[in-house]
Amino acid sequence: MGLFQDQTSSLSEIKRLAALVMDPSRRDEIGPDQWPLAMIAYGLVTCNEKNRQAEGIEIYRTFQSCCAPDARKKCALQLAAFIRQRKGDGWRALLPFAMTDELADIRRQAAFLIYTLAAPEREERFPGIAGLADIIAPLPFRDRPACPRRWTP
C-alpha cells in the first residue's frame, strides 16, 4: 500500500507542477530551483499533444530566463531519460528545447535527443527526422525539385 501511495503522490505532484506551469498567472510561484522539475512535469503531462508548440515556446522562454545553461541541458537529458522509459513515446516534450533555446548546443542536443527517441513513420528511413525538420526549421524552398538543373560548362 505504501508504494502505491508514493506513486500516486508523485503523479499528483507532477500534475500540480504542470498545472502551475500552464497557468500564466501562477508561473511566478515557481522558484528558480523548481523550474527544471516543473519543465519536466509540463513535458510529461503534455508530451503527446500535438497542438501545444506555441504554449511550450512561451513557457520555455520563462524557463530559460530562470535557469542557467547547465541546468537546461541537464533538464533536457532527464526529460529524455523519462521519455526513454516510455519507449520514446512523448518526444514532443523536447521540442521547446530544440526550437527556442538561445544556445545552439542546447538546441542541437535536444534535436539529437528527439531524433533518437522518435518512432519512425512508415515512409521514413530515419526516426522522426522529417517531422522534426518540419517543426524546427520549415524551409521555404522545400517544394523545389530535389536536384536543381545542373550547370555544365
NORDAGI-V804363 format. One record per residue. N is the residue number from 0. RES is the residue in one letter. PHI is phi in whole degrees, -180 to 180 (NA if undefined). D_FIRST is the distance of its C-alpha to the first C-alpha in Angstrom with 2 decimals. Layout:
# NORDAGI-V804363
n=[N;N]
res=[RES;RES]
phi=[PHI;PHI]
d_first=[D_FIRST;D_FIRST]
This chain:
# NORDAGI-V804363
n=[0;1;2;3;4;5;6;7;8;9;10;11;12;13;14;15;16;17;18;19;20;21;22;23;24;25;26;27;28;29;30;31;32;33;34;35;36;37;38;39;40;41;42;43;44;45;46;47;48;49;50;51;52;53;54;55;56;57;58;59;60;61;62;63;64;65;66;67;68;69;70;71;72;73;74;75;76;77;78;79;80;81;82;83;84;85;86;87;88;89;90;91;92;93;94;95;96;97;98;99;100;101;102;103;104;105;106;107;108;109;110;111;112;113;114;115;116;117;118;119;120;121;122;123;124;125;126;127;128;129;130;131;132;133;134;135;136;137;138;139;140;141;142;143;144;145;146;147;148;149;150;151;152]
res=[M;G;L;F;Q;D;Q;T;S;S;L;S;E;I;K;R;L;A;A;L;V;M;D;P;S;R;R;D;E;I;G;P;D;Q;W;P;L;A;M;I;A;Y;G;L;V;T;C;N;E;K;N;R;Q;A;E;G;I;E;I;Y;R;T;F;Q;S;C;C;A;P;D;A;R;K;K;C;A;L;Q;L;A;A;F;I;R;Q;R;K;G;D;G;W;R;A;L;L;P;F;A;M;T;D;E;L;A;D;I;R;R;Q;A;A;F;L;I;Y;T;L;A;A;P;E;R;E;E;R;F;P;G;I;A;G;L;A;D;I;I;A;P;L;P;F;R;D;R;P;A;C;P;R;R;W;T;P]
phi=[NA;-63;-63;-61;-65;-63;-65;-65;-68;-65;-65;-69;-67;-62;-65;-65;-64;-62;-64;-62;-65;-76;-99;-56;-75;-112;-61;-72;-77;-88;-77;-56;-76;-92;-60;-58;-66;-65;-67;-64;-61;-59;-62;-69;-75;-109;-62;-99;-95;-76;-99;-111;-64;-64;-64;-62;-66;-61;-66;-63;-62;-67;-57;-63;-72;-96;-126;-72;-55;-62;-67;-69;-62;-63;-61;-62;-66;-67;-63;-62;-64;-65;-66;-60;-64;-91;61;83;-70;109;-60;-63;-62;-91;-59;-58;-65;-74;-95;-117;-59;-72;-98;-62;-68;-73;-61;-65;-60;-65;-62;-64;-62;-62;-58;-80;-96;-68;-73;-71;-80;-57;-85;-90;-84;-113;-60;62;-69;-67;-63;-63;-63;-65;-75;-76;-144;-66;-103;-69;-96;-65;-80;-71;-60;-62;-124;-67;-55;-76;-85;-124;-72]
d_first=[0.00;3.80;5.51;5.24;6.31;8.75;10.13;10.62;12.35;14.33;15.48;16.53;18.34;20.14;21.20;22.33;24.42;25.84;26.83;28.62;30.45;31.53;32.93;36.26;36.60;33.37;33.73;35.44;32.20;30.98;32.24;34.01;31.30;28.64;30.75;29.78;26.06;27.12;29.37;26.66;24.41;27.46;28.26;24.89;24.81;28.48;29.23;30.00;32.18;35.81;37.46;35.87;38.38;40.40;37.40;35.99;39.38;39.63;36.21;37.02;40.25;38.43;35.97;39.02;40.78;37.88;37.08;39.29;40.02;37.96;34.84;35.56;36.04;32.82;30.97;32.51;31.51;27.87;27.82;29.50;26.91;24.11;26.47;27.25;23.62;24.06;27.18;29.55;28.56;29.10;32.13;33.59;31.40;33.91;36.96;37.37;37.60;40.19;42.17;42.25;42.07;45.39;45.26;46.29;44.24;40.96;42.10;43.06;39.80;37.81;40.21;39.80;36.00;36.34;38.89;36.68;33.59;35.25;35.51;39.17;40.81;42.98;46.21;45.01;45.74;43.53;39.97;40.08;43.28;45.31;42.68;42.10;45.84;46.30;43.63;44.50;48.26;49.92;53.47;56.43;58.33;55.79;57.87;60.86;61.79;59.94;63.19;65.92;69.51;70.57;73.39;76.25;79.18]
